[in-house]
Amino acid sequence: MVLTATKVIDGRDHLLGRLASIVAKELLAGQKIVIVRCDEMVISGSLTRNRVKYAQFRKKRMNTNPSKGPFHFKSPAMMVWRTIRGMVHQKTARGQEAIKRLSTFEGIPAPYDKQTRVVVPAALKVMRIKPGRDYTSIGVLANS
């Protein structure tokens, strides 16, 4: 792997888990990564199934003092960030440095709209999901 200044990854039509694992590995190797259009990333499975799974996940909280966490984000960019954080050992100094090298955005903000964006073929929906199978956009899941 060749380290470049900053990799800008276009998240559109990428599978969340597959892209997250690839990004986590590159972050640990020292690569700076920006993921744009996180709201257009997808998760396999129907909207109903994913809505129920995410509702159960969001329900988990500290019984005595919920303000102490765990915190569940509804923003698509923060969903992606948290998924990647779960794949990096963030309690070590190396993991914390890796997480600092990651930025996630919904849409394409100003400095990155002029830069070339890359895709990760191993994580693309068209390469990994059979035609006709259900999938859910993270943006739709966040708004439901």
Buried (B, 14 or more C-beta within 10 A) or exposed (E): EEEEEEBBBBBBBBBBBBBBBBBBBBBBEEBBBBBBBBBBBBBBBEBEEBBEBBEEEEEEBEEEEEEEEEEBEEBBBBBBBBBBBEBBBBEEEEBEBBBEBBBBBBBBEEEBEEBEBEBBEEBBBEEBBEEEEEBBBBBBBBEE
